[in-house]
Amino acid sequence: MRKDRRGFLAGLMAASLTPSLSWADAGNPSFLAAAREPDGTYALFGLSECGQDIFRIALPARGHAAAAHPRFPEAVAFARRPGTYALVIDCTNGRLIQKLDAPNGRHFYGHGVFLNDDTLCCTENDIESGEGRISLWSRRENYRRIGDFPSGGIGPHDLKLLPDGETLVVANGGIRTHPDHGRDKLNLDTMRPNLSYLKTDGSQIDRKELEPALHQCSIRHLDVREDGLVAFAMQWQGIEGEAVPLLGLHALGNPAVFPEFPIADQNRLSGYVGSVSFAGNGSSVAITSPRGGVLLTHGLTHGTKIWNRSDICGVAPSGEGFVSTDGLGGIFSVVDGKPRKLALANRAWDNHLVAI
């Protein structure tokens, strides 16, 4: 018994001296993106700043977004809404670390974020009540579910951590769904989307609800600038063809601002924005519309510019501008509204490009 204990302690000592792996051990990818391969299978890719493949990890089904650990080479790949699982993957070797299963009566919405080195937060739906929830999972405890709290609304989709490291902003899209009805939207006449700002203990510190005329603008996706400014992207659920704002900017303690675009550009978004990102230098913001086949940038240095590209959706910060992906396999750099092709892969990139 004493010998076994001595061996156990020696093993602990050796483990404590083993350096932790970092993203460098996974090839230093700059981005994560899910894609559909030509044979119909799915995979998660790590991409370089120039859009080149660094790693490929097979997925069992279509993905949506991924959450990258801030320090360790681990990614959480979420199933497409309304999925009930997420996969925690070791990006150095493709090994499945853990499968996260939503409890009975819940499903994930496709997004998550790490609060710190230990805690993962995910958006969820309580199916019967329709209440949005934020669930908490402990990496230290092999990604055990350790709790949850209200999201502040219905249909939470994306969520981000503010620069203070202790405040979450949640995009409560306002749309109620139920797995028995697939992806049908059950409350379009009464939806009330909002941005909710929550402390990591679940307490709400602010809630910004859209004005009644915009109550059918579902807030879906978010990005946060280094100074805490939030960009939020929306999808219009009202009468087709109405020109409504689909991009908003908000800072805590201030009213929301909706940048104005030329009506022709606004119409080309087709009422749908799939992703949003600040530029790498924070001087502009980009939104994409796969339905309209356009990427629109709005900034201080170049005003508003729009670029046509079929099925474009993923966008993330890079350098002084952005990198964007599309369903045709294209990867592009966009600086001052001007696109430049980085790579063309034989695959269809999914909705989101996640910066590491």
N, C-alpha and C positions, 0 to 999 in steps of 0.2 A: 504494500500500500504506500509506504513512504517513497519507494522508488518511483511508483507511478506519479505521485504528487510532485516529486522533484522534476520528472520529465515534463509534466504539465506546466510547471512554473518556467522551466527552461524554454518551452515552446512559446509561452506568453512573452518572455524576454526577447526571443528571436523575432516574434511578430512585431513587437514594439520598435525594433531596430530596422525593420524593413521599410524603405521609403514608400510613401503613397504614390500611386500612379497619377499622372496628370494628363491633360489633353495632348501633351507632346508625345506621350506613349501611343496615342492613337493617330499620330501623323500631323498634329496641329491643324485640324480642320477649322475653317472659318464659319462654315454654315452646316446646317442639317436640313435635309429635305426628303420627303417621301415621294415615291414615283411608282407608276405602273410600267412593267417591262413589256416588250413586244409579245411575249408568250402569255400575257395575262396575269403573271405573278406580280407581287409587290415587294418593295424593298425600301429600306432607309439608307440614305447616302450621306457620307461626310464629304464636303466639298471644300476645295481650297479657295482663296481669295479670287483666283482667276477662273473658278468654275470647274476645275479638274477633279475627277473622282479621287478620293483618298481612301475611303472604305465603302463597302456595300454589305448590308446586313438584311437577310431575307425577313419579310413580314408575312404573317399568315393571311392577311386580308388588307383591304385598302386602309391606309393611314390618313391622318389629318395633320395635326401639328405635333411637334415634339417639344419637350422641355429638356434643356441641356443643363446638367449640373454646373454650377459656377466654377468649380475647381477640378473635379474628378471626371474622368472620361466615361461618364454614364449619361445615357439619354432615356427619357421616358416617352415612348411612342404611343400615342392615343388612337384608339379605333375611331372611325368616323361616327359622328353623332347619328343615332343614339346608341353608342357602344357601351358595353358593360365591362370592358377590360382595358387595361393599359399594360405595356410591357416595359420593364426596366432592363436595359441592355448595356452590357460592358462593351464599349466601342473599341477596345483594343483587340478583342478576339471574337466579337459577335455573340458571346455567351449570354443566355437569358439569366439575369440575376433574380428577377422576381416577376410574377404576374399579379397585377393588382386587379381585384374583382370588386365591382361596386356591390354593396349589400342588396339583398332582395328589396325591390321597390324603388331602386335608384338606377340611374344611368349617368355616364359621363357625357360631357358636352364637347370633348375634343381638345381641351387646352389645360395646361398646368404651369406652375412656376415654382421654383425653389425659393423659400424664404431666406435660407441660410445653408450652411453645409449639411444640415440634418433634415429639415422639414420641407416636404413637397406639399403644395396646395393644388387641388383640382376643382374644377367646376362640375356640379352635379345637379340633377333634377330629382326631386321627390315626386314620384310619378302620380300618386293619388292626390296629394294636396296641390301639386303644381309649384310648390315653393322651391326657389333656388337655394342650393347649399354649397358651401365650400368645405371640402374634406381635407384632412391633415394626415400625412403618412410619414413615419419616422424612418429615415435611412439607417440610423444607428441600430434600430431594431428590425433590420431586414425588411424595411418598408412596411411595417405593421401600421394598420389604420389606427390612429390615436384620437380621433375626434372629428367633429364638424361643427359648423355654425351657419346661420342664414346669410345668403348672399346679398340681401337687401332688395330682392325683387324676384321676378319670374324670368326663367330662361337665361341664366348666366352663361355666357359663351367664353369670351376671353377674359383674362385677368393678368395684371402686371404688378410688380413691386415698385413703389416709389423710391427715389434715391435715399430717403432716410432709413431704409432697411426695415421699417416696422409698420408701413402702411400699404395696404393693397387697394388697387382700384379695379373694380369689377364692371364689366359691360353686361348689364342685365337687359337682354334684348326685348323682354316683354312678351315673347311669344310662348304660349303654352302648347306643349305637345304631349302625346301619350303613345307608347310603343304599339298599342292596339290599333292605332291609326297611322302607323308608319311615320312619315315626316309631315303629315297634315298639320296645318296651323289652326288651332281650335278657338282662338279668342281675338281675332283681328279687330273686331269692333271695339273691344274694351282694353286692348293692350296699353301698357304704360311703361315704356322703356326708361331706364335711368343709368347714370353712373353712380356707383356706391363706393365710398371710401371707408375702408374698414381697418381697424387696428388688428394686429395678428392674434389678439385674444377674442376677436369677433365683434368688438364694440364698434358701432358706426359713428364716424366723426363728420361725415358730410354725405349728402345725397342730392344729385342734380338730375331732376326730371325734366324731360323735354316739354315745351309748351304744347297746349292741346292741339294746335294745328299740325304738329309734327308727331302726334302720338303713335302714328303708324310707321315712323322711322325706327326700325329695330337697330339698336346699338349692338354691334357684333365684335369688332376688333379694335385693338388698342396698341399704341406705342407711347413710351414715356421718354422725354428728353432729360438730359443730365440735370437741368434746373427744376424738374418736376412737372413741366408742362405736359399735359396729356393730349394726344391726338386720338380721336375716336371716329371710326368708320361705320356707316349705317347702310341698311338695306330697306328700301321703300316697299311697304306692304299695301299701299293704298291704290288709287286708280292709276292704271298704267298710263305713262306719258306725262304725268304731272312733274313739273320742275321743282324739286325740293332739295334742300342741302343734304349732302351725303358725307360731308367731312365737318367735324367740329373740333375745336381746341378749348381746353379748360385747364385752369390752374386753381388750386384750392383757395377758397375765399373770394373768387371772382365769378362773374357771369360767364357762361359759355359764349364762344365766338364762332361764327359760321362763315368761313371765307367765301367770297362771292366769285363765281366763275362766269365767263361768257355763256349765254344760254345754250349756244350750240354745243359747247364742251360739256355742259351739265347734262344735256340730253343724250350725249354719246355714252354716258355712264350706264344708261339703260336701267336706272333705279337701283343699281347693285354695285356695292364695293366689296371686294373679296379680301383685301389686305391693306394695311397702312403702315408706313414707317417714316420716321425722321431720317434725314440724311446723316451720314457719318459725322459731319461737322455741325449738325443741328440747324443749319441755315434754311432748310426747306423741308417739306413733307411731301410724300408721294402716296397716291391711292391707285389701286388697280381695279379694273372691271373685266373679268373674263367674259361676261355676257356681252359687253360692249366692245371688247377687244381693244381696250385702251389703257395706257398708264398716264396719269396726270400728275404733274409736279407743280407745287405752289411754293414760291420762296421769295426771300427779300432781294436776292441778286438778279433773278431772271423772271420774276413775275410768274404767270401761269403758262405752262407748256403741256401739250398733249401729244402722245405718240401712239400710233396704231400698231397693235400686235395681237394676232388671234390667240384667244384663250390665255392671255397673260394674267397671272394672279399673284405668285409669290413675290415679295419684296422685302429687303432688309438693308440696314445701313452698311456702307462700305466707303472708307476714305472720305472724300468730300461729297459723295453722293450716295448711290444705291446700287445694289445688285438685284436683278429680277429674273424670275423663271416663268416658263409657260408650258402649256400642255402639248406643245410640239417638240419639246426637248431643248428649247433654247435657253441660254443663260446670257444675260446682258448686263453691262455696266451702264449706268445712267448718271451723268454729271452735267449740271446746269441744263437739265432737260434733254440732253443729247445722248442717244443710245449708242453703244458699241458692243458688237457681239464678242463674247468671251469663249463660248463653247456651244456645240450642238450635239446633244446625246440622243441615242436611239431609245427614248423612253418618254413618257408623259409625266411631267412634274405635277404633283398635287398642289393643293391650295396655298401652302405656306412655306416660306423660306425662313429658317430660324438662325439668327446670328449667335455664335458662341462667344 
